[in-house]
Amino acid sequence: MKAQSLRAHGAVAAAVSLALLTSACAGSGSDSEAGASGDQGKPVTLTYWTWTSGAEAAAAAFNASHKDIQVKFSQIPGGADGYSKISNAIKAGDAPDVATIEYNMVPEFASQGYLEDLTASSGDLVKKRFPAGVQNLVTFGGKTWSVPFDATPQVYFYRKDLFEKHGVAVPTTWDEYRAAAEKIKAAEPQARIGSFPTDTPLEATLSWQAGAKWFQIKDGAWKPDINDAPSQKVAAFWQGMLKDDLVFNYGAGSPEENKSRADGTTASVLGAAWSAGGMIAAMPDLKGKWGVAPIPHWGTPASGMYGGTSFAVTKGSKHAKAAAEFIKWVTTDPAAMEARIGALKSPSSALPANPEMAAVAAKAFDTSYFGGQDLYKLTGEQVATIVPGWTWGPVWGKVNADFKDEAARSGLPSGLVKAQESARTAIQSRGLKLAD
């Protein structure tokens, strides 16, 4: 992975002032443990919540190599349900010590005082071991709130056998994508090129690629601009694809979509490096039939970041020092990456943001599922195409839910309008500054 390629990404986030955290009260952690071990020399036991692939194997590897700290792993749901579980536990004083927080949720959790300030324990780690672009996704208000894990430029997964069967070239632009969709439908009426992007993170990523900036900082205040021209262009494209019956109206990752991927009626998928692990686990019989390519673009190669996770210490942890030590290991030690990728039940295919860990992942990853294609080389090259200037806002949970609901009722363009209104209202209700 090219570290310098992420330096421009997230430039706006670097300018975020303490206005972001107007309502935050997160402290610097309560390190009750003396050194790494607990009372009477017993190991400190950390609780760790996540939904990510390979995480349980990494936690087990940590436990096997550490005596003073042990990690109790818990699998939680991804998405809104998982974040509700974390936030409710924080409010109840029963939160995990370490939790996975996606980049789009870090500003929201920090602004509500749900995260410990990791500046003292992990600030130097983030500055020294991660490219500036991902630093800017976890550092704002002059403080470090979490430690990055992966970089997630969007890429395009396609069925090589089906594209060859129907004489379809891998699309490089969205116009070519539509033409390929028409050709696939004509050749096999029950098949479609892909699915309608109903989930908000996917819509955000596609808008990001097109040049949108859903949140910006203006004079220390938040300026949401979700219903901008690039986003409406993307929404109109996909709404047209749906109107002309060129894509399935399935939600990303829904049971219907997963079934259609497995049975060959879905010919391609919009994803990121992390998508591959799930595909390998869910569709082992399709080994060798999938290929990976850069995401189609609007005329110039470009990408947004689809997802992406970081490690945070939740508010009130009594073992913040030990938690920081575990986080450092899991984000920078080669043994952690090797364990994640080698997991038997749910292997990881994430592209680490740390360049050294990315090299470890590339070496450990079995390329046979993609017919020998080097997934990490391709996804690493796409990092350079991430469009700079994107900032995640402090009210992503509300935006996510309202966009998805309105888009399902009235279409993507209406979803953008609703999300813009929701963002403004939610920012004001949180007591954060809203730009005119």
N, C-alpha and C positions, 0 to 999 in steps of 0.2 A: 504494500500500500504506500502511496506517496504522501508523506506527512505534509508536505508543503501545499498539497492540493486542498486541504481543509482550512487553510489559514484565512481565506476570504469568507468562508461560510460562517454565517452567524455574526457578521460584523455589527449589525444593529444591536444584537444582544449584548455586545461588549460595552455599549454605551448606556445600558440600563443603570439608573441611579437608585438610591435608596427609596425612591418613590415606589418602586415595585413592592417593597416590603413595608408599606405604611402600616398595615395591620398585623405584621408578623411579630412574634415574640420569641422566636426560637433562640435558645441559648447555646452555650458552647459545650454542653454535654456534662454528665455527672459521672466521672470516672471513679466509682467506688472501689474498683479493684486496685490492689497494690501491685504494680507491675502487670504482668500478664496473667498470673494465677490468682485464684480467689482465696477465701479464708482457709487457713491451716494447710496451705499448699494444694488445695483441691483445684481442679481445672475450672476456669470460667466457662459456663455454658451459654452460648449465644443462641437465640432463636432467629431463624432466617426464613422469610416468606418470599416465594416467587412462583411464577408459572413457566419459566423459561426452560427450553430443552437443554438437557445435559447438566442442569444445575445440581440435581441430587448427587450425581456421580462426582461432580467437583467438590461438593461438601464432604462426601465420603473420603475423597483423596486428601482433603485438608485434615480431617480428623485422624487419618492414618499417619500423617506426618507431623502432627502437633500434639504435645502433651499438656501444655498449659491452657489451651483454648480448645473447646469442642463445640461443634455446631449442630443444633437440632433443626433439621430441615422440615419444612411444611410446604406442600403444594397448594397453591390457591388459584382461583380462576383468573384468567386474564381479563383485561378490559374493565368496564364500569363496575362489575360485581367484585372484582379483586380490589379495586381502589376503595370501594365502599367498606369492604372488610377491613382494610388497613386503617382508613380514617376513623371508623367506628371503634376499632381497638385502641387507637391513640386517644380518642376522647374518653374511653373507659379506663385508661391507664393500664392497658393490657396489651400494648403493641409489641411487635417483634423488635429485636435489636437492629436487624438489617432487613431491608426490603428492596426489591427491584422496583424502580420508578422509571417510567419511560420519559424521554426528553420532553414530550409535550405536556407532561404533568408536573415536572419539577417546579416551574414558576408558581403553579397553583398550590402545591403542597408547601412550598417555602413561604408564600405570601400569607398562608393561613396558620403559620407557626407549627406545622406538623413535622418539620425536620430539624435535626440538630445541625448546628453550624460546624462544618468540618474544616474550616480554614486552618486551624492550628494543626490538626492531625493529618490532613490529606491535601491541603492547599499546594504544598511544594510538589507532591506526587503528581497532581493534575497538571501543574505547570511544566514539569520536567519530562513527563512520560507520555503526554497526549498532545496532538496537534491543536493549534489555537482555535480552530473552528468548533471542535467538540468541547474544548474548555468553556467556550462562550455559551454552551447549552446548559452548563451546570454551575456557572459562576456568574453572579450578578449581585448588585448592591454591595460590591466590594467583598463578597463572601463566597466561599465554596460550599455548595449544598449537597452535592453528590459526586461520585466518581464515575466517569464514563466507562461503558463497556464496549459497545459496538458502533460501527458506522454503517449506514443502511441506504446507500444509493439504490434506487429502484432499478430492477432488471426484468427481463422478459423470458419466461420459461415457455417452451413450445414443444409439441410432440413432433419429433423429427420424422417418424414414420408416417403420420397423417399428412404433414405438409408435403412430403415427397409423393405420397399416394394421390393427392389432389393437385399436384403440380403448383403448389403455392410457395412463393419465395418468402423468406423471413422479412417482415416489414421493418423498415428503418424509420419511416415517418408515420404520422397518424392517418394521413391520406392513404398510404399504402396499407395500413392496418384495416381501414374500411374496405378497400378493394379486396384484400385477402379474406375478409369476413364474407363478402358477397360471393366469392369463389367457393369457399368452403360450404356455405349454405346451399348453393346451387348443386354442388357435387354430392352432398349428403344432407338431405333436408332435415334430418333429425339432429344434426350436429351444428355447433356454433363455435366461433373463434374464441369466445370467452364469456365473461359475466359482466353485468351492469354494476358499476362501482357505487354500491349503496352505503358502504361504511364511510364514516367521516374521515378517518385517517387516510384512507386511499384517495378520497376526493381532495383532501388537503395536499397530499403529495403530488397529485396530478396538476393541481393549481400551482403549486410551488414550482414545478418543472416549467410551467408556462409563463412564469415571471410574477406570480402573485406574491403579495406580502400581507398575510392576514392580520398580523399585529405589528405595530411599530411604536417607537417611543418618540414623542414630540414634546420638547421642553419639559421633560420629566414626567409626562403624563402618557397614559396608554391611548393609542389610536387604532381601534379595530377597523379593518377594511376588507372584510370577508367577501362582500358582494362587489368585488372589483372587476374590471374588464377581463383580465386573464382568466379569472375563475369562471365568469359567465361564458367565456369562449369554450372552456373545457366542459362545462355543464351542458351547453348546447350541442356539442359534439356527441356526448354520450346519450343525451336525450334523443338525438336523431338516430343513433344506433339502435336504441330500444324501440323507437317508433317504427323503424323499418324491419324489426324482428331479426336483427343481425347479432344480438347477444342474448344470453339467457338473463332473465330477471331474478337471479339468485343473489343472495347476499354473500359477500366474500367469506369463505370458510363455513358456509351453511351446510347442513347434511346433503341438500340437493346438489350443491356445487361439488362437494367432495365426491359424491357418487358419480357425477358426470365427468369429473377428472379421471376417475378410475375406469369407467366403462368406455372412454374414448369419444364421448360426445362433446366434451370440451377440449378444444385443440390447443389452447394456450392460456397462460396465467400471468397476471401482473404481480410481481413480488419483489423480494430482496434476498440477500444472501441467506438470511435466517429461514426463508421459506423452504429451502432445499431439504433441511433435516426432517421437517414434517412430511415432505413428499416421499422421502426415502422410507420413513417408518410406515406411512399409510399405504403406499403403493409399491411394495417391493417387487411385484410381478412386472412392473413397467421399467425395470432396470435396463438402461441402454437406449430407451426410446425417447427420453426427454433431452432437450438441448437448452442452452442458455445464451441469450444475446442481450445487447444493450436495449434499453427501453426505447420504443418509437418516440420520435420527437416532432417538433413543429417546424423544422427546417434547419436547426442547428443542434448538434448533440447536447443534451441537457438532462438533468435528473433532479428530483427532490429526494429527501430522505424519508423512507417508508418505515416508520417505527423507530426503533433504537432505544436501548435501555441503559440505565445507570444504577449504581448501588448507593443507597442512602441509609443513614442511621436515623431512626424515627425518634420523635420528641419523647424525652423521658427515659431513654435507655440508661440503665445503670452500669452498662459495660461498654461505653462509647470507645474507650481506648482499645479494648480487645476487638470490638467491631471494626475499627479502622484498620487493625492489623489483618483481620480476615479479608476485608475489602481490598487491601493492597495485594494480598496473595492471589485472590481470585481474579484480579484484573491485570496482574503483571508477571505471575509465575508461570513458566511454561507447563508445569505439571497440571495446573488448573485447566488450561486449554486442551491439553492432551486428554484429560479425564472427560471433559465436556464432549469432545468430538468422538471419543471412544465409548460413550454411554451405549449400553445394549438396548434399552427400552426406547429412549428418546434422544438420539444423538443431536448435538448442536452443529449448525453450519454457519453460525454468526461470523461476520467479518469484524474482528476486534479493531477498535479504534487505535489501540496501541500498536505501532508498526512492528515492534518486536514480537508481540503476541500474534499478529497477523501472519508473520512468517512461520511461526510454530504451527498455526492452524492450517496453513497451506500445505505444510509438509505432512501433517497428520491425517488430513482429509482423504478419504478413499474416493478417487475420481471415477471409479468404474460405473457408478449409477448413471453418470452423464456421458458414458461412452469414452472415458478418458479425457474429457474436456476439463480444463483447469478452472474450476468455479472461482477460486480465490484470485487468480490472475485477472479474470474478467471483471469481477466485482471491485477489486482493488483499483483497476483502471477507471472505473466509472466514478470513483470518488472525486476525480478531477473535474467531472461534469456537473457536480452539485451546484445549483444556482445560489450565489451568495445573497445575504441580506434577509434571510428568513428568521423570524422570531416567534417563538411560541408564547401565547398570552397566559394571563393568570386565571382564566376562567374556562379552561379547555373542557372540563367535565360538562358544563352547561351547554357550551357550543356543540360538543359532540352529540349529546342527546337530542337537542332541539333540531339540529340539522338533519339527523337521521330520521326523526319522526316526521318532519315536514316534507323531506324529500320522498319518503315512502308514500305520503298522502298526495302530494301535488307536483312532484318532480324536482330534479336537482336545482334548477334556477330558483324556485321558490324556497328550497332549503337554504340557499345562500342568503336570501333576503331575511329569512327568519333567524338564521345564525348571527347575522350582523346586528339585528335588533337585540337578540339575547345577550350578545357580548357587551354591548353598551350598557344595558340594564344591569347585568351581573357585575360589571366593573364598578359601577356606581354603588350598588348595594353592598359591595365588599369594603367600601370606604376608600377605594383606590382612586387616584386622579384620572379623569377622563379628558382626553384632548377634544377640542371642538371639531 
